[in-house]
Amino acid sequence: MGTHDVRDGERVRKYILNSSIIGSVIGGFSAIQATRKGPRDWRLILLWVSWAITVALAVGSVMQDDQDARALGDS
């Protein structure tokens, strides 16, 4: 296993173990349940849009933290 493989594993671990990512995944399960059981109206569309925004913000947050950590390491 090379150093490149180790760094990739660390990056993936940052995403998987991040609390905002975990929360967005749980929110996705809730959205799936609401889609299965609830009425199909404008609120369902808003639910999925808000979930997508939550995922985008969570991923962006992890990416920003990673960039900040790299910038501190380079200094």
HUCOR-V254406 format. One record per residue. N is the residue number from 0. RES is the residue in one letter. SS is DSSP state (a for helix, b for strand, c for the rest). OMEGA is omega in whole degrees, -180 to 180 (* if undefined). NEAR is the number of other C-alpha atoms within 12 Angstrom. Layout:
n=<N N>
res=<RES RES>
ss=<SS SS>
omega=<OMEGA OMEGA>
near=<NEAR NEAR>
//
This chain:
n=<0 1 2 3 4 5 6 7 8 9 10 11 12 13 14 15 16 17 18 19 20 21 22 23 24 25 26 27 28 29 30 31 32 33 34 35 36 37 38 39 40 41 42 43 44 45 46 47 48 49 50 51 52 53 54 55 56 57 58 59 60 61 62 63 64 65 66 67 68 69 70 71 72 73 74>
res=<M G T H D V R D G E R V R K Y I L N S S I I G S V I G G F S A I Q A T R K G P R D W R L I L L W V S W A I T V A L A V G S V M Q D D Q D A R A L G D S>
ss=<c c a a a a a a a a a a a a a a c c a a a a a a a a a a a a a a a a a a a c c c c a a a a a a a a a a a a a a a a a a a a a a a a a a a a a a a a a c>
omega=<-178 -180 178 179 -180 180 178 178 178 179 179 180 178 -180 -175 -175 180 -176 179 176 179 178 179 177 177 176 176 176 177 179 178 179 179 178 -179 -169 -172 177 179 179 -176 180 178 177 178 177 -179 177 180 177 179 177 178 179 180 179 179 179 178 179 179 179 179 177 179 178 178 179 178 180 178 179 180 -176 *>
near=<8 8 9 10 11 12 14 14 16 15 22 18 17 24 27 19 19 23 18 23 29 21 21 27 24 17 24 23 17 19 24 18 16 20 20 12 11 16 13 14 12 12 15 21 18 16 25 25 17 18 26 20 18 23 26 18 18 27 28 18 20 26 20 16 18 22 15 14 15 13 11 10 9 8 7>
//
